[in-house]
Amino acid sequence: MSGRLRVREIDDDEGQQLMRIVRRGSGSVVTWRRAQMVLLSAQGMDVPAIAKVAFTSEDRVCDVIGNFNADGFSSLYPKYQGGHPPKFTLGQRREIKKLAKSKPAEHDLPFSTWSLAKLADFLVAERVVDDISHEGLRVLLRQEGVTFQRLKTWKASKDTRYAEKKARVEHLGPLNLQPRPGRQWAPVSGKNKEPGRAPRRRMRAAYTRTAGVRHLFAAYELGEDKLFGHIKPRKTRTRFLEFCRYLRSLYPPSVRIAIVCDNFSPHLSTRKDRRVGTWATANNVEIAYTPTNFSWLNRIEAQFTALRYFTLDGTDHGSHTEQASMIRRYIIWRNNHAYDERLRRIVAKANVA
């Protein structure tokens, strides 16, 4: 019966509101996870598949969908009742604080910053603790004088040859080479700051961007729960078809595939340029377009929230090559962990949705 449970029919305004919660990714992790489950159900995914994507049980997904059908958006917001927090030794607390203040890249991870979920997973995987919830981690860090803070900036060089020198550096866009606001775990300042602590890490405050942009072509494979991405200098119909040919090569020619796209012009066949439709017909492919103002139906939209958060927020990449490497490594990490049983057990322990 759980496999046939579906969220009630939602209108466009509700769909857009769910998409805003999932895209924003701020606020309560519980609310984000519940909204993700409801949105996936609205997009036609069944309960077992949602449980697989959300790393949770089918019963939990059924509860979230059933509560939403009965109580609407109010059911997405948690009502905490407290509880006795777990006890950690002084050594554990110091190690947790040390790791929170470090950069994920220092541990060879493809993230620019820690989220509570990623940090909790890493602490368990590294056997610093046996288990820790997201809220318990937040409380512990606050007790240790570490909070999630915006990155501050410093002024860029006034070198008269700055543009010339920077032109040597490759660049990514529309996520172009610029300091990107974000947050970091750092010691508290003010009256309660640690004596003699080093200054917080800062970012440059520069707005000169001369190296152009790059575009990320991405696809989300529903059946395998995998993300694919190619970074190109331009987003044209030719580049789009190159990416489509790559997607087509992943499956036998006899298997018909559907590629869901929005109505951006390079995705379309026109009277002047019919290459997209001609290629699709010749290669056993269906190009399916989302309705106007219904982009939330495209399931890849929710995947970009984590990608932006872990590869772009709080970064100041020096080159397109560096930024593209972070994005590619994150996609590889994400796909490799989609079926990692140990990670599933870790997330299941910490899951409070």
C-alpha positions as a Markdown table, in Angstrom:
| # | Residue | x | y | z |
|---|---|---|---|---|
| 1 | Met | 0.0 | 0.0 | 0.0 |
| 2 | Ser | 2.9 | 2.4 | 0.8 |
| 3 | Gly | 4.0 | 2.2 | -2.8 |
| 4 | Arg | 0.7 | 3.6 | -4.0 |
| 5 | Leu | 0.5 | 6.5 | -1.5 |
| 6 | Arg | 0.7 | 9.9 | -3.2 |
| 7 | Val | 0.5 | 13.4 | -2.1 |
| 8 | Arg | -2.8 | 15.1 | -2.8 |
| 9 | Glu | -3.0 | 17.2 | -6.0 |
| 10 | Ile | -1.2 | 20.5 | -5.5 |
| 11 | Asp | -1.7 | 23.7 | -7.4 |
| 12 | Asp | 1.1 | 25.8 | -9.0 |
| 13 | Asp | 1.4 | 28.2 | -6.0 |
| 14 | Glu | 2.0 | 25.3 | -3.7 |
| 15 | Gly | 4.4 | 23.7 | -6.1 |
| 16 | Gln | 6.4 | 26.9 | -6.3 |
| 17 | Gln | 6.4 | 27.2 | -2.5 |
| 18 | Leu | 7.8 | 23.7 | -2.1 |
| 19 | Met | 10.4 | 24.5 | -4.7 |
| 20 | Arg | 11.5 | 27.6 | -2.8 |
| 21 | Ile | 11.9 | 25.6 | 0.4 |
| 22 | Val | 14.0 | 23.0 | -1.3 |
| 23 | Arg | 16.1 | 25.4 | -3.4 |
| 24 | Arg | 16.8 | 27.7 | -0.4 |
| 25 | Gly | 18.1 | 25.0 | 1.8 |
| 26 | Ser | 18.2 | 27.4 | 4.7 |
| 27 | Gly | 16.4 | 27.1 | 8.0 |
| 28 | Ser | 15.4 | 23.8 | 9.5 |
| 29 | Val | 17.0 | 20.7 | 8.0 |
| 30 | Val | 13.8 | 18.8 | 9.0 |
| 31 | Thr | 11.6 | 21.2 | 7.0 |
| 32 | Trp | 13.9 | 20.9 | 3.9 |
| 33 | Arg | 13.8 | 17.1 | 4.0 |
| 34 | Arg | 10.0 | 16.9 | 4.5 |
| 35 | Ala | 9.5 | 19.4 | 1.6 |
| 36 | Gln | 11.8 | 17.4 | -0.6 |
| 37 | Met | 9.7 | 14.2 | 0.1 |
| 38 | Val | 6.4 | 16.0 | -0.7 |
| 39 | Leu | 7.8 | 17.6 | -3.9 |
| 40 | Leu | 9.2 | 14.2 | -5.1 |
| 41 | Ser | 5.8 | 12.7 | -4.5 |
| 42 | Ala | 4.1 | 15.5 | -6.4 |
| 43 | Gln | 6.4 | 14.8 | -9.3 |
| 44 | Gly | 5.2 | 11.2 | -9.5 |
| 45 | Met | 7.9 | 9.3 | -7.6 |
| 46 | Asp | 6.6 | 6.4 | -5.5 |
| 47 | Val | 7.3 | 5.9 | -1.8 |
| 48 | Pro | 10.1 | 3.3 | -2.1 |
| 49 | Ala | 12.0 | 5.5 | -4.6 |
| 50 | Ile | 11.5 | 8.6 | -2.3 |
| 51 | Ala | 12.8 | 6.6 | 0.7 |
| 52 | Lys | 15.9 | 5.7 | -1.4 |
| 53 | Val | 16.6 | 9.3 | -2.4 |
| 54 | Ala | 16.0 | 10.7 | 1.1 |
| 55 | Phe | 18.0 | 7.9 | 2.9 |
| 56 | Thr | 15.1 | 7.1 | 5.2 |
| 57 | Ser | 12.4 | 4.5 | 5.7 |
| 58 | Glu | 9.2 | 4.0 | 3.7 |
| 59 | Asp | 7.2 | 4.4 | 6.9 |
| 60 | Arg | 8.8 | 7.8 | 7.5 |
| 61 | Val | 8.0 | 8.9 | 3.9 |
| 62 | Cys | 4.3 | 7.7 | 4.4 |
| 63 | Asp | 4.1 | 9.7 | 7.6 |
| 64 | Val | 5.4 | 12.9 | 6.0 |
| 65 | Ile | 3.0 | 12.6 | 2.9 |
| 66 | Gly | 0.0 | 11.7 | 5.1 |
| 67 | Asn | 0.6 | 14.6 | 7.4 |
| 68 | Phe | 0.9 | 17.0 | 4.5 |
| 69 | Asn | -2.3 | 15.7 | 3.0 |
| 70 | Ala | -4.0 | 16.3 | 6.3 |
| 71 | Asp | -2.4 | 19.5 | 7.6 |
| 72 | Gly | -0.7 | 21.2 | 4.6 |
| 73 | Phe | 2.4 | 23.2 | 4.9 |
| 74 | Ser | 2.2 | 23.5 | 8.7 |
| 75 | Ser | 3.2 | 19.8 | 8.9 |
| 76 | Leu | 6.6 | 20.6 | 7.3 |
| 77 | Tyr | 7.7 | 22.5 | 10.3 |
| 78 | Pro | 9.1 | 20.5 | 13.3 |
| 79 | Lys | 7.7 | 20.7 | 16.8 |
| 80 | Tyr | 10.6 | 19.7 | 18.9 |
| 81 | Gln | 9.9 | 18.3 | 22.4 |
| 82 | Gly | 13.5 | 18.2 | 23.6 |
| 83 | Gly | 15.2 | 15.3 | 25.2 |
| 84 | His | 18.4 | 14.4 | 27.1 |
| 85 | Pro | 21.4 | 15.2 | 24.9 |
| 86 | Pro | 24.2 | 12.6 | 24.5 |
| 87 | Lys | 27.4 | 12.9 | 26.6 |
| 88 | Phe | 30.7 | 13.5 | 24.9 |
| 89 | Thr | 34.2 | 13.4 | 26.4 |
| 90 | Leu | 36.4 | 16.5 | 26.5 |
| 91 | Gly | 38.6 | 14.9 | 23.8 |
| 92 | Gln | 35.6 | 14.3 | 21.5 |
| 93 | Arg | 34.4 | 17.9 | 22.0 |
| 94 | Arg | 37.8 | 19.3 | 21.1 |
| 95 | Glu | 38.1 | 17.1 | 18.0 |
| 96 | Ile | 34.6 | 18.1 | 16.9 |
| 97 | Lys | 35.4 | 21.8 | 17.3 |
| 98 | Lys | 38.7 | 21.3 | 15.5 |
| 99 | Leu | 37.1 | 19.6 | 12.5 |
| 100 | Ala | 34.2 | 22.2 | 12.3 |
| 101 | Lys | 36.7 | 25.0 | 12.0 |
| 102 | Ser | 38.7 | 23.2 | 9.3 |
| 103 | Lys | 37.9 | 23.3 | 5.6 |
| 104 | Pro | 36.4 | 20.1 | 4.0 |
| 105 | Ala | 39.0 | 20.4 | 1.2 |
| 106 | Glu | 41.7 | 19.8 | 3.9 |
| 107 | His | 40.3 | 16.3 | 4.3 |
| 108 | Asp | 40.1 | 15.7 | 0.5 |
| 109 | Leu | 36.4 | 16.3 | 0.3 |
| 110 | Pro | 34.8 | 18.1 | -2.6 |
| 111 | Phe | 32.9 | 20.7 | -0.5 |
| 112 | Ser | 33.6 | 24.3 | 0.2 |
| 113 | Thr | 32.0 | 24.4 | 3.6 |
| 114 | Trp | 30.5 | 22.0 | 6.2 |
| 115 | Ser | 26.8 | 21.6 | 6.7 |
| 116 | Leu | 25.6 | 20.1 | 9.9 |
| 117 | Ala | 24.6 | 16.9 | 8.0 |
| 118 | Lys | 28.0 | 16.6 | 6.2 |
| 119 | Leu | 30.0 | 17.3 | 9.4 |
| 120 | Ala | 27.9 | 14.8 | 11.4 |
| 121 | Asp | 28.4 | 12.1 | 8.8 |
| 122 | Phe | 32.2 | 12.8 | 8.7 |
| 123 | Leu | 32.5 | 12.7 | 12.5 |
| 124 | Val | 30.8 | 9.3 | 12.6 |
| 125 | Ala | 32.7 | 8.0 | 9.5 |
| 126 | Glu | 36.0 | 9.0 | 11.2 |
| 127 | Arg | 34.9 | 7.4 | 14.5 |
| 128 | Val | 35.2 | 10.6 | 16.4 |
| 129 | Val | 31.7 | 9.8 | 17.8 |
| 130 | Asp | 29.4 | 6.8 | 17.5 |
| 131 | Asp | 26.4 | 9.0 | 16.7 |
| 132 | Ile | 25.3 | 12.6 | 16.8 |
| 133 | Ser | 22.2 | 14.4 | 15.6 |
| 134 | His | 22.2 | 17.6 | 13.6 |
| 135 | Glu | 20.6 | 19.6 | 16.4 |
| 136 | Gly | 22.9 | 18.0 | 19.0 |
| 137 | Leu | 25.9 | 19.0 | 16.9 |
| 138 | Arg | 24.7 | 22.5 | 16.6 |
| 139 | Val | 24.2 | 22.8 | 20.4 |
| 140 | Leu | 27.6 | 21.3 | 21.1 |
| 141 | Leu | 29.4 | 23.7 | 18.7 |
| 142 | Arg | 27.6 | 26.7 | 20.3 |
| 143 | Gln | 28.6 | 25.5 | 23.7 |
| 144 | Glu | 32.2 | 25.4 | 22.4 |
| 145 | Gly | 32.0 | 28.9 | 21.1 |
| 146 | Val | 31.7 | 28.0 | 17.4 |
| 147 | Thr | 28.8 | 29.4 | 15.3 |
| 148 | Phe | 27.9 | 29.5 | 11.6 |
| 149 | Gln | 29.0 | 32.9 | 10.4 |
| 150 | Arg | 29.1 | 34.8 | 7.1 |
| 151 | Leu | 32.5 | 35.1 | 5.5 |
| 152 | Lys | 33.8 | 38.7 | 5.6 |
| 153 | Thr | 35.8 | 40.2 | 2.8 |
| 154 | Trp | 39.0 | 42.2 | 2.3 |
| 155 | Lys | 39.8 | 44.7 | -0.5 |
| 156 | Ala | 41.5 | 43.5 | -3.6 |
| 157 | Ser | 44.8 | 44.6 | -4.9 |
| 158 | Lys | 45.1 | 48.0 | -6.6 |
| 159 | Asp | 47.9 | 46.8 | -8.9 |
| 160 | Thr | 47.5 | 48.7 | -12.2 |
| 161 | Arg | 48.3 | 45.5 | -14.1 |
| 162 | Tyr | 45.6 | 43.5 | -12.1 |
| 163 | Ala | 43.3 | 42.9 | -15.1 |
| 164 | Glu | 46.2 | 41.9 | -17.3 |
| 165 | Lys | 47.5 | 39.4 | -14.7 |
| 166 | Lys | 44.1 | 38.0 | -13.9 |
| 167 | Ala | 43.4 | 37.5 | -17.6 |
| 168 | Arg | 45.8 | 34.6 | -17.4 |
| 169 | Val | 43.4 | 32.8 | -15.1 |
| 170 | Glu | 40.6 | 30.7 | -16.5 |
| 171 | His | 37.1 | 31.2 | -15.2 |
| 172 | Leu | 33.7 | 29.6 | -14.6 |
| 173 | Gly | 30.3 | 31.2 | -15.1 |
| 174 | Pro | 27.5 | 32.2 | -15.1 |
| 175 | Leu | 29.1 | 31.2 | -11.8 |
| 176 | Asn | 31.9 | 33.5 | -12.7 |
| 177 | Leu | 35.2 | 34.1 | -10.9 |
| 178 | Gln | 34.1 | 36.2 | -8.0 |
| 179 | Pro | 34.0 | 35.9 | -4.2 |
| 180 | Arg | 30.8 | 34.1 | -3.3 |
| 181 | Pro | 29.1 | 34.9 | 0.0 |
| 182 | Gly | 28.7 | 31.9 | 2.3 |
| 183 | Arg | 29.1 | 30.8 | 5.9 |
| 184 | Gln | 31.7 | 29.0 | 8.0 |
| 185 | Trp | 32.1 | 27.6 | 11.4 |
| 186 | Ala | 34.3 | 30.0 | 13.4 |
| 187 | Pro | 35.1 | 30.9 | 17.1 |
| 188 | Val | 32.7 | 33.5 | 18.5 |
| 189 | Ser | 34.0 | 37.1 | 18.7 |
| 190 | Gly | 33.3 | 39.9 | 21.1 |
| 191 | Lys | 33.4 | 39.5 | 24.9 |
| 192 | Asn | 33.4 | 35.7 | 24.8 |
| 193 | Lys | 36.2 | 35.2 | 22.2 |
| 194 | Glu | 39.1 | 32.9 | 22.9 |
| 195 | Pro | 42.3 | 34.7 | 24.1 |
| 196 | Gly | 44.9 | 35.0 | 21.4 |
| 197 | Arg | 42.8 | 33.3 | 18.7 |
| 198 | Ala | 43.8 | 33.8 | 15.1 |
| 199 | Pro | 41.7 | 36.1 | 12.9 |
| 200 | Arg | 38.8 | 34.5 | 11.1 |
| 201 | Arg | 39.3 | 33.5 | 7.5 |
| 202 | Arg | 38.1 | 36.2 | 5.1 |
| 203 | Met | 37.4 | 36.6 | 1.4 |
| 204 | Arg | 38.5 | 39.3 | -1.0 |
| 205 | Ala | 36.0 | 41.9 | -2.0 |
| 206 | Ala | 36.7 | 42.2 | -5.7 |
| 207 | Tyr | 34.3 | 42.8 | -8.5 |
| 208 | Thr | 36.6 | 42.9 | -11.6 |
| 209 | Arg | 35.8 | 39.8 | -13.7 |
| 210 | Thr | 37.5 | 39.6 | -17.1 |
| 211 | Ala | 37.9 | 35.9 | -17.9 |
| 212 | Gly | 34.3 | 35.2 | -19.1 |
| 213 | Val | 31.9 | 32.6 | -17.9 |
| 214 | Arg | 31.2 | 28.8 | -18.1 |
| 215 | His | 27.9 | 26.9 | -18.2 |
| 216 | Leu | 27.0 | 23.6 | -16.4 |
| 217 | Phe | 25.0 | 21.2 | -18.5 |
| 218 | Ala | 23.5 | 18.7 | -16.0 |
| 219 | Ala | 21.2 | 15.7 | -16.0 |
| 220 | Tyr | 19.6 | 13.7 | -13.2 |
| 221 | Glu | 19.0 | 10.0 | -13.9 |
| 222 | Leu | 15.9 | 9.0 | -11.9 |
| 223 | Gly | 16.3 | 5.2 | -12.0 |
| 224 | Glu | 19.9 | 5.2 | -10.7 |
| 225 | Asp | 19.7 | 8.4 | -8.6 |
| 226 | Lys | 22.8 | 9.7 | -10.4 |
| 227 | Leu | 23.8 | 13.2 | -11.5 |
| 228 | Phe | 25.8 | 13.9 | -14.7 |
| 229 | Gly | 27.4 | 17.2 | -15.6 |
| 230 | His | 29.6 | 18.8 | -18.3 |
| 231 | Ile | 31.0 | 22.3 | -18.1 |
| 232 | Lys | 31.1 | 24.2 | -21.4 |
| 233 | Pro | 32.2 | 27.8 | -22.4 |
| 234 | Arg | 28.8 | 28.5 | -24.1 |
| 235 | Lys | 25.2 | 27.3 | -23.7 |
| 236 | Thr | 24.2 | 26.8 | -27.4 |
| 237 | Arg | 22.1 | 24.3 | -29.3 |
| 238 | Thr | 25.3 | 22.7 | -30.5 |
| 239 | Arg | 26.6 | 22.2 | -27.0 |
| 240 | Phe | 23.2 | 21.0 | -25.8 |
| 241 | Leu | 23.2 | 18.3 | -28.5 |
| 242 | Glu | 26.7 | 17.3 | -27.5 |
| 243 | Phe | 25.5 | 16.7 | -24.0 |
| 244 | Cys | 22.4 | 14.8 | -25.3 |
| 245 | Arg | 24.7 | 12.5 | -27.3 |
| 246 | Tyr | 26.6 | 11.8 | -24.2 |
| 247 | Leu | 23.4 | 10.9 | -22.3 |
| 248 | Arg | 22.3 | 8.7 | -25.2 |
| 249 | Ser | 25.6 | 6.8 | -25.1 |
| 250 | Leu | 24.9 | 5.7 | -21.6 |
| 251 | Tyr | 22.2 | 3.3 | -22.7 |
| 252 | Pro | 21.7 | 0.7 | -25.5 |
| 253 | Pro | 20.3 | 2.3 | -28.7 |
| 254 | Ser | 17.2 | 0.1 | -28.4 |
| 255 | Val | 16.3 | 1.6 | -25.0 |
| 256 | Arg | 14.1 | 4.7 | -25.5 |
| 257 | Ile | 15.0 | 7.5 | -23.1 |
| 258 | Ala | 13.2 | 10.7 | -22.2 |
| 259 | Ile | 15.1 | 14.0 | -21.5 |
| 260 | Val | 13.0 | 16.5 | -19.5 |
| 261 | Cys | 14.0 | 20.1 | -20.3 |
| 262 | Asp | 12.7 | 23.6 | -19.7 |
| 263 | Asn | 11.8 | 25.9 | -22.6 |
| 264 | Phe | 15.2 | 27.6 | -22.9 |
| 265 | Ser | 15.8 | 28.3 | -26.6 |
| 266 | Pro | 18.8 | 25.9 | -27.1 |
| 267 | His | 16.6 | 23.1 | -26.0 |
| 268 | Leu | 13.9 | 23.7 | -28.7 |
| 269 | Ser | 13.4 | 23.0 | -32.4 |
| 270 | Thr | 12.4 | 26.0 | -34.4 |
| 271 | Arg | 11.5 | 26.7 | -38.0 |
| 272 | Lys | 15.0 | 27.8 | -38.7 |
| 273 | Asp | 16.8 | 25.1 | -36.7 |
| 274 | Arg | 15.2 | 21.7 | -36.3 |
| 275 | Arg | 18.4 | 19.9 | -35.2 |
| 276 | Val | 17.1 | 18.9 | -31.7 |
| 277 | Gly | 13.9 | 17.3 | -33.0 |
| 278 | Thr | 15.7 | 15.6 | -35.9 |
| 279 | Trp | 18.4 | 14.2 | -33.6 |
| 280 | Ala | 15.8 | 13.0 | -31.0 |
| 281 | Thr | 13.7 | 11.2 | -33.7 |
| 282 | Ala | 16.8 | 9.5 | -35.2 |
| 283 | Asn | 18.1 | 8.3 | -31.8 |
| 284 | Asn | 15.0 | 6.9 | -30.1 |
| 285 | Val | 14.9 | 9.9 | -27.7 |
| 286 | Glu | 11.9 | 11.9 | -26.4 |
| 287 | Ile | 12.5 | 15.5 | -25.5 |
| 288 | Ala | 9.8 | 16.4 | -22.9 |
| 289 | Tyr | 9.3 | 20.0 | -22.0 |
| 290 | Thr | 7.9 | 21.3 | -18.7 |
| 291 | Pro | 4.8 | 23.5 | -18.9 |
| 292 | Thr | 5.2 | 27.3 | -18.6 |
| 293 | Asn | 5.6 | 28.3 | -14.9 |
| 294 | Phe | 5.8 | 24.6 | -13.9 |
| 295 | Ser | 9.6 | 24.2 | -13.8 |
| 296 | Trp | 9.3 | 22.7 | -10.3 |
| 297 | Leu | 8.1 | 19.5 | -12.0 |
| 298 | Asn | 11.7 | 19.0 | -13.3 |
| 299 | Arg | 13.3 | 16.8 | -10.6 |
| 300 | Ile | 16.8 | 18.1 | -11.3 |
| 301 | Glu | 16.0 | 21.5 | -9.8 |
| 302 | Ala | 16.2 | 20.1 | -6.3 |
| 303 | Gln | 19.6 | 18.6 | -7.0 |
| 304 | Phe | 21.2 | 22.0 | -7.6 |
| 305 | Thr | 20.6 | 23.2 | -4.1 |
| 306 | Ala | 23.3 | 20.9 | -2.6 |
| 307 | Leu | 25.6 | 21.4 | -5.6 |
| 308 | Arg | 25.6 | 25.2 | -5.1 |
| 309 | Tyr | 25.9 | 24.9 | -1.4 |
| 310 | Phe | 28.9 | 22.6 | -1.3 |
| 311 | Thr | 30.9 | 23.8 | -4.3 |
| 312 | Leu | 30.1 | 27.5 | -4.7 |
| 313 | Asp | 29.0 | 29.1 | -1.4 |
| 314 | Gly | 31.8 | 30.7 | 0.5 |
| 315 | Thr | 34.4 | 30.1 | -2.3 |
| 316 | Asp | 36.8 | 32.3 | -4.2 |
| 317 | His | 38.1 | 29.9 | -6.8 |
| 318 | Gly | 41.2 | 31.1 | -8.7 |
| 319 | Ser | 40.4 | 29.6 | -12.0 |
| 320 | His | 37.8 | 27.9 | -14.1 |
| 321 | Thr | 39.8 | 24.7 | -13.8 |
| 322 | Glu | 39.8 | 24.8 | -10.0 |
| 323 | Gln | 36.1 | 25.5 | -9.8 |
| 324 | Ala | 35.2 | 22.9 | -12.4 |
| 325 | Ser | 37.3 | 20.4 | -10.6 |
| 326 | Met | 35.3 | 21.0 | -7.4 |
| 327 | Ile | 32.0 | 20.6 | -9.2 |
| 328 | Arg | 33.1 | 17.4 | -10.9 |
| 329 | Arg | 34.5 | 15.9 | -7.7 |
| 330 | Tyr | 31.3 | 16.7 | -5.9 |
| 331 | Ile | 29.2 | 15.0 | -8.5 |
| 332 | Ile | 31.5 | 11.9 | -8.4 |
| 333 | Trp | 31.3 | 11.9 | -4.6 |
| 334 | Arg | 27.5 | 12.3 | -4.6 |
| 335 | Asn | 27.1 | 9.4 | -7.1 |
| 336 | Asn | 29.5 | 7.1 | -5.3 |
| 337 | His | 27.6 | 7.6 | -2.0 |
| 338 | Ala | 24.1 | 7.1 | -3.5 |
| 339 | Tyr | 24.3 | 3.4 | -2.6 |
| 340 | Asp | 26.8 | 3.5 | 0.3 |
| 341 | Glu | 25.2 | 1.3 | 3.0 |
| 342 | Arg | 27.4 | 2.7 | 5.7 |
| 343 | Leu | 26.4 | 6.3 | 4.8 |
| 344 | Arg | 22.8 | 5.2 | 4.8 |
| 345 | Arg | 23.1 | 3.8 | 8.3 |
| 346 | Ile | 24.8 | 7.0 | 9.4 |
| 347 | Val | 22.1 | 9.2 | 7.9 |
| 348 | Ala | 19.3 | 7.0 | 9.2 |
| 349 | Lys | 20.7 | 7.4 | 12.8 |
| 350 | Ala | 20.8 | 11.2 | 12.5 |
| 351 | Asn | 17.5 | 11.5 | 10.6 |
| 352 | Val | 15.0 | 13.5 | 12.6 |
| 353 | Ala | 12.6 | 14.4 | 9.7 |
